[in-house]
Amino acid sequence: MASISKNLLISGGTGFVGSAIVRAFAEKYPACAITVIDQNPPSAEHALPKGVLYLQVDITSVEGLKKAFAAVHPEIVVHTAGLIPGLAERFRRRLESEVWQVNVEGTRNMLNESKQTGVEVFIYTSSCCVVTDDTINPYPNIDEEWPCSLRSTIYGESKTVAEALVLKASSSDMATCALRPSVLCGPGDCQLLPAIHACIANHETSFLIGDGLNLWDITHVDNVADAHVLAIENLLSTRTAAGEAFFIQNNEPITFRDLCLAIWAQFGHFPPFQVRIPKTMAYIVGFACETVTWAMGTTATLSRGSVRDACAIRYASGKKAKEILGYEARIGIEEAIRLSCEVSHRAHTIPSLKLVLKAPGLRFSSLSCSTSNHRCHRESRVPVNFCGDSDRVSTANYGDFQPCE
């Protein structure tokens, strides 16, 4: 389409998904004025491209959002900001109020300000979890006609409600749509890769829960960024995506076991043997681990939820996204896994690498292994890298900064 020279505002723009969208849009449409709002400022490790304006804003603060929207006058809004509970909290309800406040009320605030300031296009970064976080049922080759889950995690429930708000808000004045990425990978991933990689240090790679044949979708973050650009282009032109939700993935389902093996192989590790653990037995052990760790005041690594995750069938059809948005994955699954596993001084860090490095026979290069505490008011807590210089980014502070520790 013709060059876009409108004002674009991206919430959660220093996060994993948000920053990838900033990079993709800035590269394709350099004439567009891009503003990022986020709780966490850009750092030297993940600086924003030159010319991007950064505003420190809490999306749960109506006053902060009003000031930001008044300063920027956006015509396009991409809303990626959200709170994802860490893996240890995924199946618990302890953070329910915090997750709801950010993911639902924060989205409501973003929509209200967008309507009041004349925004033309509103894209919401939803999640496949609106359907697949019901861990009881299998989800083979699902499409957008599948209903959202009745039983879900606090994250899945919050994204379901927020997505419904966004789609209902679509009108002739402001076109909206929602994108539902699958599990994400890519440089800066702080959830999938570290969890699977930690199995090496914990000597867990030889154990297979279930039959290992369950298929998963996985998506490289740059493919998700491409889908957001396509959605913006659609809503600025034909608007055939208005009021619609789309599953976004690599469209190359992979068994969960093969995914783990591929990641471990990138770090030079190959399980010396394989022991199959029936799902029922693993589920019982997971319940026992939950009980013991609850009594001790700690969190279980193996739980009933993690067993369900490991055995889940979750992959979707990409037909609708291809037909309406023209989306096709640019980065294939093999390259996506390879890129995700590249660890260097300019990429993300994995705390468990410090343990793995002591083991013989593992191959690494240019490793930077450190542990840091990541704030969590955004769609992912470790952003991908940018080659821009952080001192070239304009910054301002709108709203109270209250990091989620």
Backbone hydrogen bonds in HBPLUS format (Angstrom, degrees):
<---DONOR---> <-ACCEPTOR-->    atom                        ^
c    i                          cat <-CA-CA->   ^        H-A-AA   ^      H-
h    n   atom  resd res      DA  || num        DHA   H-A  angle D-A-AA Bond
n    s   type  num  typ     dist DA aas  dist angle  dist       angle   num
A0033-ALA N   A0006-LYS O   3.23 MM  27  6.42 139.2  2.41 137.8 148.4     1
A0075-GLU N   A0007-ASN O   2.89 MM  68  5.35 162.8  1.92 137.9 142.7     2
A0076-ILE N   A0007-ASN O   3.03 MM  69  6.26 152.2  2.11 163.9 163.7     3
A0008-LEU N   A0033-ALA O   2.79 MM  25  6.01 169.9  1.80 163.3 166.9     4
A0035-THR N   A0008-LEU O   2.79 MM  27  6.17 155.8  1.85 160.4 168.8     5
A0009-LEU N   A0076-ILE O   2.88 MM  67  6.26 159.5  1.92 154.7 160.6     6
A0078-VAL N   A0009-LEU O   2.87 MM  69  6.30 160.7  1.91 159.4 165.1     7
A0010-ILE N   A0035-THR O   2.86 MM  25  6.29 158.6  1.90 162.0 169.3     8
A0037-ILE N   A0010-ILE O   2.99 MM  27  6.26 163.1  2.02 145.0 148.2     9
A0011-SER N   A0078-VAL O   2.95 MM  67  6.43 153.0  2.02 157.5 166.3    10
A0080-THR N   A0011-SER O   3.28 MM  69  5.51 149.6  2.38 122.6 127.2    11
A0012-GLY N   A0037-ILE O   2.77 MM  25  6.08 136.4  1.96 158.0 170.2    12
A0015-GLY N   A0012-GLY O   3.09 MM   3  5.56 162.3  2.12 119.1 122.6    13
A0019-SER N   A0015-GLY O   2.93 MM   4  5.53 159.9  1.97 136.3 142.5    14
A0020-ALA N   A0017-VAL O   3.12 MM   3  5.26 121.4  2.48  99.7 114.5    15
A0021-ILE N   A0017-VAL O   3.07 MM   4  6.41 150.1  2.16 152.4 161.0    16
A0022-VAL N   A0018-GLY O   2.99 MM   4  6.32 156.5  2.05 148.6 155.1    17
A0023-ARG N   A0019-SER O   3.02 MM   4  6.24 162.9  2.05 145.7 149.5    18
A0024-ALA N   A0020-ALA O   3.00 MM   4  6.19 163.8  2.02 146.4 150.8    19
A0025-PHE N   A0021-ILE O   2.90 MM   4  6.00 170.0  1.91 157.3 159.9    20
A0026-ALA N   A0022-VAL O   2.91 MM   4  5.90 162.6  1.94 150.4 156.1    21
A0027-GLU N   A0023-ARG O   3.04 MM   4  6.09 148.9  2.14 142.8 150.7    22
A0028-LYS N   A0024-ALA O   3.15 MM   4  6.34 155.6  2.21 143.7 149.6    23
A0029-TYR N   A0025-PHE O   2.77 MM   4  5.70 162.1  1.81 154.3 159.9    24
A0032-CYS N   A0029-TYR O   3.06 MM   3  5.69 165.6  2.08 121.5 126.1    25
A0053-LEU N   A0034-ILE O   3.06 MM  19  6.42 165.1  2.08 157.6 157.1    26
A0036-VAL N   A0053-LEU O   2.69 MM  17  6.07 164.0  1.71 167.0 172.6    27
A0055-LEU N   A0036-VAL O   2.76 MM  19  6.12 161.6  1.80 167.5 173.5    28
A0038-ASP N   A0055-LEU O   3.24 MM  17  6.75 148.7  2.35 155.7 164.4    29
A0057-VAL N   A0038-ASP O   3.13 MM  19  5.39 140.9  2.29 114.5 122.7    30
A0046-HIS N   A0043-SER O   3.18 MM   3  5.40 132.6  2.42 101.2 112.8    31
A0052-VAL N   A0049-PRO O   3.28 MM   3  6.00 162.9  2.31 141.3 141.2    32
A0054-TYR N   A0394-SER O   2.78 MM 340  5.90 169.3  1.79 158.3 161.6    33
A0396-ALA N   A0054-TYR O   3.03 MM 342  6.57 125.6  2.33 142.6 157.2    34
A0056-GLN N   A0396-ALA O   2.79 MM 340  6.22 164.0  1.82 154.9 158.5    35
A0398-TYR N   A0056-GLN O   2.83 MM 342  5.62 152.5  1.91 136.8 146.2    36
A0061-SER N   A0058-ASP O   2.89 MM   3  5.43 163.3  1.92 120.0 125.1    37
A0065-LEU N   A0061-SER O   3.05 MM   4  6.33 160.0  2.09 152.2 157.1    38
A0066-LYS N   A0062-VAL O   2.93 MM   4  6.14 159.2  1.98 151.7 157.5    39
A0067-LYS N   A0063-GLU O   3.13 MM   4  6.39 161.0  2.17 151.1 154.9    40
A0068-ALA N   A0064-GLY O   3.07 MM   4  6.30 157.1  2.13 144.8 151.4    41
A0069-PHE N   A0065-LEU O   2.85 MM   4  6.02 173.7  1.85 161.9 162.7    42
A0070-ALA N   A0066-LYS O   2.95 MM   4  5.99 155.1  2.01 144.1 151.7    43
A0071-ALA N   A0067-LYS O   3.01 MM   4  6.14 141.9  2.16 139.2 148.9    44
A0072-VAL N   A0068-ALA O   3.02 MM   4  6.19 146.8  2.13 148.0 156.9    45
A0073-HIS N   A0069-PHE O   2.82 MM   4  5.45 163.7  1.84 146.4 151.6    46
A0120-GLU N   A0075-GLU O   2.81 MM  45  5.29 148.8  1.91 128.3 136.8    47
A0121-VAL N   A0075-GLU O   3.24 MM  46  6.65 153.9  2.31 149.2 156.7    48
A0077-VAL N   A0121-VAL O   2.87 MM  44  6.18 158.0  1.92 151.5 158.9    49
A0123-ILE N   A0077-VAL O   2.84 MM  46  6.27 164.0  1.86 160.0 164.6    50
A0079-HIS N   A0123-ILE O   2.79 MM  44  6.13 169.3  1.81 174.8 174.5    51
A0125-THR N   A0079-HIS O   3.04 MM  46  6.10 174.2  2.04 149.4 147.6    52
A0378-ARG N   A0082-GLY O   2.66 MM 296  4.41  92.2  2.43 158.8 153.0    53
A0089-GLU N   A0086-GLY O   2.84 MM   3  5.32 141.8  1.99 113.2 124.6    54
A0090-ARG N   A0086-GLY O   3.01 MM   4  6.01 113.3  2.47 146.2 163.1    55
A0090-ARG N   A0087-LEU O   3.31 MM   3  4.98 155.9  2.37  95.7 102.8    56
A0092-ARG N   A0089-GLU O   3.14 MM   3  5.20 165.4  2.16 110.3 114.5    57
A0096-GLU N   A0093-ARG O   3.13 MM   3  5.21 161.9  2.16 117.2 116.8    58
A0099-VAL N   A0095-LEU O   2.91 MM   4  6.06 170.0  1.92 167.6 170.6    59
A0100-TRP N   A0096-GLU O   2.93 MM   4  6.03 164.5  1.96 152.1 156.7    60
A0101-GLN N   A0097-SER O   2.95 MM   4  6.01 157.9  2.00 143.0 149.5    61
A0102-VAL N   A0098-GLU O   3.14 MM   4  6.35 162.2  2.17 151.0 154.2    62
A0103-ASN N   A0099-VAL O   2.86 MM   4  5.83 160.5  1.90 156.1 159.6    63
A0104-VAL N   A0100-TRP O   2.93 MM   4  5.25 152.3  2.00 132.1 140.8    64
A0105-GLU N   A0100-TRP O   3.25 MM   5  6.75 157.9  2.30 153.5 160.0    65
A0106-GLY N   A0101-GLN O   3.02 MM   5  6.36 125.7  2.32 135.5 151.2    66
A0106-GLY N   A0102-VAL O   3.16 MM   4  4.70 123.9  2.49 102.4 117.1    67
A0108-ARG N   A0104-VAL O   2.90 MM   4  6.19 155.2  1.96 149.3 156.9    68
A0109-ASN N   A0105-GLU O   2.90 MM   4  6.14 154.6  1.97 146.3 152.7    69
A0110-MET N   A0106-GLY O   3.00 MM   4  6.27 155.0  2.07 143.7 150.4    70
A0111-LEU N   A0107-THR O   2.93 MM   4  6.19 160.4  1.97 153.4 158.0    71
A0112-ASN N   A0108-ARG O   2.95 MM   4  6.16 163.1  1.97 150.4 155.1    72
A0113-GLU N   A0109-ASN O   3.05 MM   4  6.24 168.4  2.06 153.6 156.0    73
A0114-SER N   A0110-MET O   3.00 MM   4  6.10 151.3  2.09 142.1 150.8    74
A0115-LYS N   A0111-LEU O   2.91 MM   4  6.16 160.3  1.95 155.4 159.5    75
A0116-GLN N   A0112-ASN O   3.04 MM   4  6.22 161.8  2.07 148.8 153.9    76
A0117-THR N   A0113-GLU O   3.05 MM   4  6.10 134.8  2.27 141.1 151.1    77
A0119-VAL N   A0114-SER O   3.01 MM   5  5.06 168.5  2.02 155.3 153.1    78
A0175-ALA N   A0120-GLU O   2.92 MM  55  6.27 147.4  2.03 160.7 150.1    79
A0122-PHE N   A0175-ALA O   2.90 MM  53  6.25 154.9  1.96 159.3 162.5    80
A0177-CYS N   A0122-PHE O   3.22 MM  55  6.82 141.1  2.38 156.3 163.1    81
A0124-TYR N   A0177-CYS O   2.98 MM  53  6.32 162.0  2.01 154.5 160.4    82
A0179-LEU N   A0124-TYR O   2.94 MM  55  6.33 161.5  1.98 170.9 177.0    83
A0126-SER N   A0179-LEU O   2.68 MM  53  5.38 133.1  1.89 146.5 161.5    84
A0130-VAL N   A0127-SER O   3.23 MM   3  6.03 175.2  2.23 119.2 120.5    85
A0128-CYS N   A0181-PRO O   3.00 MM  53  5.69 150.2  2.09 153.7 144.4    86
A0131-VAL N   A0128-CYS O   3.00 MM   3  5.92 165.0  2.03 125.1 129.3    87
A0132-THR N   A0128-CYS O   3.00 MM   4  6.08 166.1  2.02 150.4 148.6    88
A0133-ASP N   A0129-CYS O   3.30 MM   4  4.73 150.6  2.39 114.6 115.0    89
A0149-SER N   A0130-VAL O   3.12 MM  19  6.49 155.0  2.18 145.1 151.2    90
A0139-TYR N   A0313-ILE O   2.69 MM 174  5.40 152.2  1.77 140.1 148.0    91
A0315-TYR N   A0139-TYR O   3.03 MM 176  6.39 165.6  2.06 171.6 168.8    92
A0141-ASN N   A0315-TYR O   2.79 MM 174  5.20 103.1  2.39 122.7 140.1    93
A0142-ILE N   A0315-TYR O   3.05 MM 173  6.53 145.5  2.17 146.5 142.3    94
A0317-SER N   A0142-ILE O   2.71 MM 175  5.85 160.8  1.74 166.6 164.6    95
A0146-TRP N   A0143-ASP O   3.11 MM   3  5.91 168.0  2.12 123.2 126.9    96
A0157-GLU N   A0153-THR O   2.93 MM   4  6.10 163.9  1.96 154.1 158.5    97
A0158-SER N   A0154-ILE O   3.07 MM   4  6.10 158.3  2.11 137.9 143.8    98
A0159-LYS N   A0155-TYR O   2.95 MM   4  6.18 161.3  1.99 157.0 162.0    99
A0160-THR N   A0156-GLY O   3.01 MM   4  6.10 149.0  2.11 142.6 151.0   100
A0161-VAL N   A0157-GLU O   3.16 MM   4  6.44 163.5  2.19 151.7 154.2   101
A0162-ALA N   A0158-SER O   3.01 MM   4  6.15 165.3  2.03 148.1 152.8   102
A0163-GLU N   A0159-LYS O   2.86 MM   4  5.87 160.2  1.90 144.4 150.1   103
A0164-ALA N   A0160-THR O   3.09 MM   4  6.28 157.8  2.14 144.7 150.5   104
A0165-LEU N   A0161-VAL O   3.09 MM   4  6.40 151.9  2.17 147.4 154.7   105
A0166-VAL N   A0162-ALA O   3.09 MM   4  6.42 156.5  2.15 149.6 155.5   106
A0167-LEU N   A0163-GLU O   2.97 MM   4  6.25 170.5  1.98 161.8 162.7   107
A0168-LYS N   A0164-ALA O   3.01 MM   4  6.01 158.0  2.06 145.7 152.0   108
A0169-ALA N   A0165-LEU O   3.17 MM   4  6.25 134.0  2.39 136.4 147.4   109
A0169-ALA N   A0166-VAL O   3.11 MM   3  5.21 132.6  2.35  97.6 110.5   110
A0170-SER N   A0167-LEU O   3.31 MM   3  5.57 163.6  2.34 106.5 111.4   111
A0171-SER N   A0174-MET O   2.83 MM   3  5.16 157.9  1.88 130.7 137.2   112
A0243-GLY N   A0176-THR O   2.63 MM  67  5.55 161.5  1.66 159.7 164.4   113
A0178-ALA N   A0244-GLU O   2.99 MM  66  6.44 159.0  2.04 150.6 156.0   114
A0246-PHE N   A0178-ALA O   2.94 MM  68  6.40 139.3  2.11 146.9 159.6   115
A0180-ARG N   A0246-PHE O   2.60 MM  66  5.71 160.1  1.64 170.4 164.6   116
A0248-ILE N   A0180-ARG O   3.00 MM  68  5.58 166.1  2.02 122.8 121.3   117
A0182-SER N   A0248-ILE O   3.04 MM  66  6.34 131.6  2.28 171.0 170.1   118
A0219-THR N   A0183-VAL O   2.82 MM  36  6.10 150.8  1.90 159.9 169.3   119
A0185-CYS N   A0219-THR O   2.86 MM  34  6.01 141.0  2.01 153.2 152.1   120
A0221-VAL N   A0185-CYS O   2.92 MM  36  6.00 147.2  2.02 162.7 166.9   121
A0189-ASP N   A0186-GLY O   2.99 MM   3  5.66 150.0  2.08 151.0 148.4   122
A0195-ALA N   A0191-GLN O   3.37 MM   4  6.20 155.7  2.43 138.1 144.8   123
A0196-ILE N   A0192-LEU O   3.10 MM   4  6.35 163.9  2.13 158.7 163.1   124
A0197-HIS N   A0193-LEU O   2.78 MM   4  5.82 164.6  1.81 160.2 165.5   125
A0198-ALA N   A0194-PRO O   2.93 MM   4  5.91 146.7  2.04 141.0 148.5   126
A0199-CYS N   A0196-ILE O   3.21 MM   3  5.64 152.3  2.29 107.8 115.5   127
A0200-ILE N   A0197-HIS O   3.03 MM   3  5.85 158.4  2.07 123.0 127.9   128
A0202-ASN N   A0198-ALA O   3.07 MM   4  6.27 148.0  2.17 147.3 157.1   129
A0204-GLU N   A0199-CYS O   2.87 MM   5  4.89 175.4  1.87 153.1 153.6   130
A0203-HIS N   A0200-ILE O   3.10 MM   3  5.22 163.3  2.12 108.4 112.6   131
A0207-PHE N   A0204-GLU O   3.25 MM   3  5.79 165.2  2.28 116.8 121.3   132
A0275-VAL N   A0206-SER O   2.73 MM  69  6.04 157.9  1.78 161.8 165.1   133
A0208-LEU N   A0275-VAL O   2.84 MM  67  5.94 170.7  1.85 150.4 152.8   134
A0277-ILE N   A0208-LEU O   2.65 MM  69  5.85 168.9  1.66 161.6 162.5   135
A0210-GLY N   A0277-ILE O   2.93 MM  67  6.07 166.2  1.95 155.9 156.9   136
A0256-PHE N   A0214-ASN O   3.03 MM  42  6.25 148.8  2.13 172.3 177.9   137
A0314-ARG N   A0215-LEU O   2.87 MM  99  6.20 157.6  1.92 162.3 166.9   138
A0216-TRP N   A0254-ILE O   2.79 MM  38  5.39 158.7  1.83 138.7 144.3   139
A0254-ILE N   A0216-TRP O   2.93 MM  38  5.39 155.7  1.99 151.3 156.4   140
A0217-ASP N   A0314-ARG O   2.86 MM  97  6.31 114.3  2.30 176.2 162.1   141
A0223-ASN N   A0220-HIS O   2.96 MM   3  5.46 132.8  2.19 111.7 124.0   142
A0224-VAL N   A0220-HIS O   3.33 MM   4  6.77 151.2  2.42 147.5 155.7   143
A0225-ALA N   A0221-VAL O   2.99 MM   4  6.32 150.1  2.08 143.8 152.2   144
A0226-ASP N   A0222-ASP O   2.99 MM   4  6.24 153.7  2.06 141.5 148.0   145
A0227-ALA N   A0223-ASN O   3.05 MM   4  6.38 151.9  2.14 144.4 151.5   146
A0228-HIS N   A0224-VAL O   3.12 MM   4  6.48 146.9  2.23 145.4 153.7   147
A0229-VAL N   A0225-ALA O   3.11 MM   4  6.49 155.4  2.18 151.1 157.4   148
A0230-LEU N   A0226-ASP O   2.99 MM   4  6.31 160.6  2.03 152.8 158.0   149
A0231-ALA N   A0227-ALA O   2.93 MM   4  6.13 149.7  2.02 142.7 151.1   150
A0232-ILE N   A0228-HIS O   3.01 MM   4  6.28 156.6  2.07 148.6 153.9   151
A0233-GLU N   A0229-VAL O   3.02 MM   4  6.30 164.2  2.04 151.6 155.8   152
A0234-ASN N   A0230-LEU O   2.94 MM   4  6.18 155.3  2.01 146.6 153.2   153
A0235-LEU N   A0231-ALA O   3.02 MM   4  6.24 167.6  2.03 153.0 155.4   154
A0236-LEU N   A0232-ILE O   3.02 MM   4  6.18 131.7  2.27 145.5 158.1   155
A0237-SER N   A0234-ASN O   3.01 MM   3  5.21 154.3  2.08 104.8 113.1   156
A0239-ARG N   A0234-ASN O   2.81 MM   5  5.37 163.7  1.83 148.4 144.9   157
A0242-ALA N   A0239-ARG O   3.22 MM   3  5.32 165.1  2.24 106.3 110.8   158
A0244-GLU N   A0241-ALA O   3.09 MM   3  5.42 148.1  2.19 141.7 137.4   159
A0259-LEU N   A0255-THR O   2.95 MM   4  6.25 154.1  2.01 153.5 161.3   160
A0260-CYS N   A0256-PHE O   3.05 MM   4  6.32 161.0  2.09 147.6 151.8   161
A0261-LEU N   A0257-ARG O   2.90 MM   4  6.18 164.9  1.93 154.1 158.5   162
A0262-ALA N   A0258-ASP O   2.87 MM   4  5.98 156.4  1.93 146.2 152.4   163
A0263-ILE N   A0259-LEU O   3.06 MM   4  6.30 157.2  2.11 149.3 154.9   164
A0264-TRP N   A0260-CYS O   2.92 MM   4  6.15 170.3  1.92 158.3 161.0   165
A0265-ALA N   A0261-LEU O   2.90 MM   4  5.99 154.3  1.96 144.7 152.1   166
A0266-GLN N   A0262-ALA O   3.23 MM   4  6.45 143.5  2.37 138.4 146.4   167
A0266-GLN N   A0263-ILE O   3.15 MM   3  5.28 126.0  2.45  98.5 111.8   168
A0267-PHE N   A0264-TRP O   2.99 MM   3  5.32 142.9  2.13 105.2 116.2   169
A0269-HIS N   A0264-TRP O   2.96 MM   5  5.15 162.0  1.99 141.6 136.9   170
A0268-GLY N   A0265-ALA O   2.89 MM   3  4.83 160.1  1.93 109.6 111.2   171
A0282-ALA N   A0278-PRO O   3.00 MM   4  6.30 165.1  2.02 158.5 163.0   172
A0283-TYR N   A0279-LYS O   2.83 MM   4  6.00 149.2  1.92 148.6 157.6   173
A0284-ILE N   A0280-THR O   3.05 MM   4  6.33 153.0  2.13 146.1 152.3   174
A0285-VAL N   A0281-MET O   2.97 MM   4  6.28 162.6  2.00 152.8 157.5   175
A0286-GLY N   A0282-ALA O   2.78 MM   4  5.96 152.8  1.86 144.1 152.5   176
A0287-PHE N   A0283-TYR O   2.97 MM   4  6.25 151.2  2.06 143.2 150.2   177
A0288-ALA N   A0284-ILE O   3.00 MM   4  6.31 153.8  2.06 145.9 153.3   178
A0289-CYS N   A0285-VAL O   2.84 MM   4  6.15 155.6  1.90 151.5 158.4   179
A0290-GLU N   A0286-GLY O   2.95 MM   4  6.20 155.2  2.01 146.5 153.2   180
A0291-THR N   A0287-PHE O   3.00 MM   4  6.25 156.6  2.06 146.7 152.7   181
A0292-VAL N   A0288-ALA O   2.98 MM   4  6.25 165.0  2.00 154.3 157.4   182
A0293-THR N   A0289-CYS O   2.94 MM   4  6.04 172.0  1.95 153.5 156.2   183
A0294-TRP N   A0290-GLU O   2.85 MM   4  5.86 147.8  1.95 142.4 151.7   184
A0295-ALA N   A0291-THR O   3.08 MM   4  6.29 156.3  2.14 144.0 149.7   185
A0296-MET N   A0292-VAL O   3.02 MM   4  6.30 140.9  2.18 142.2 153.7   186
A0297-GLY N   A0293-THR O   2.85 MM   4  5.87 111.9  2.32 135.4 151.2   187
A0298-THR N   A0293-THR O   2.78 MM   5  4.86 151.7  1.86 148.1 149.2   188
A0297-GLY N   A0294-TRP O   3.21 MM   3  5.05 149.5  2.31  94.9 104.0   189
A0307-VAL N   A0303-SER O   3.04 MM   4  6.27 151.1  2.13 148.2 155.8   190
A0308-ARG N   A0304-ARG O   3.07 MM   4  6.33 157.3  2.12 144.3 150.1   191
A0309-ASP N   A0305-GLY O   2.90 MM   4  6.19 156.6  1.95 149.4 156.3   192
A0310-ALA N   A0306-SER O   2.97 MM   4  6.12 161.4  2.01 143.0 147.6   193
A0311-CYS N   A0307-VAL O   3.13 MM   4  6.32 137.0  2.32 142.5 153.3   194
A0311-CYS N   A0308-ARG O   3.23 MM   3  5.21 131.6  2.48  94.5 107.1   195
A0312-ALA N   A0308-ARG O   2.92 MM   4  5.75 107.5  2.46 141.5 157.9   196
A0312-ALA N   A0309-ASP O   3.22 MM   3  5.10 160.8  2.26 102.3 108.2   197
A0322-LYS N   A0318-GLY O   3.07 MM   4  6.20 151.5  2.15 149.6 157.9   198
A0323-GLU N   A0319-LYS O   2.92 MM   4  6.11 164.7  1.94 156.0 159.9   199
A0324-ILE N   A0320-LYS O   2.98 MM   4  6.01 167.9  2.00 154.9 157.9   200
A0325-LEU N   A0321-ALA O   2.98 MM   4  5.19 136.3  2.17 120.6 133.9   201
A0326-GLY N   A0321-ALA O   3.10 MM   5  6.41 119.9  2.48 138.9 152.1   202
A0327-TYR N   A0321-ALA O   3.18 MM   6  5.58 170.5  2.19 126.3 123.6   203
A0326-GLY N   A0322-LYS O   3.01 MM   4  4.35 126.7  2.31 104.1 116.8   204
A0336-ALA N   A0332-GLY O   2.83 MM   4  5.94 151.1  1.91 149.6 159.4   205
A0337-ILE N   A0333-ILE O   3.00 MM   4  6.19 158.0  2.05 149.2 152.8   206
A0338-ARG N   A0334-GLU O   3.07 MM   4  6.31 161.2  2.11 145.9 151.5   207
A0339-LEU N   A0335-GLU O   2.85 MM   4  6.00 169.7  1.86 156.4 158.6   208
A0340-SER N   A0336-ALA O   3.01 MM   4  6.09 151.0  2.09 140.9 149.2   209
A0341-CYS N   A0337-ILE O   3.12 MM   4  6.28 139.0  2.29 142.9 152.5   210
A0341-CYS N   A0338-ARG O   3.16 MM   3  5.28 130.9  2.41  97.7 110.3   211
A0342-GLU N   A0339-LEU O   3.36 MM   3  5.39 157.9  2.42 100.0 106.3   212
A0347-ALA N   A0344-SER O   3.10 MM   3  5.11 166.0  2.12 107.2 110.8   213
A0353-LEU N   A0350-ILE O   2.93 MM   3  5.58 159.7  1.97 122.9 129.5   214
A0354-LYS N   A0351-PRO O   3.22 MM   3  6.11 157.2  2.27 124.0 127.2   215
A0355-LEU N   A0352-SER O   3.06 MM   3  5.44 135.7  2.27 106.3 117.1   216
A0356-VAL N   A0352-SER O   3.11 MM   4  6.44 161.9  2.14 149.7 155.1   217
A0357-LEU N   A0353-LEU O   2.84 MM   4  5.86 157.1  1.89 155.4 158.6   218
A0358-LYS N   A0355-LEU O   3.20 MM   3  5.74 151.4  2.29 110.6 118.1   219
A0359-ALA N   A0356-VAL O   2.88 MM   3  5.37 155.9  1.94 116.2 124.0   220
A0392-ARG N   A0389-ASP O   3.04 MM   3  5.60 163.3  2.07 117.2 122.0   221
A0393-VAL N   A0390-SER O   3.22 MM   3  5.53 167.8  2.23 112.5 115.5   222
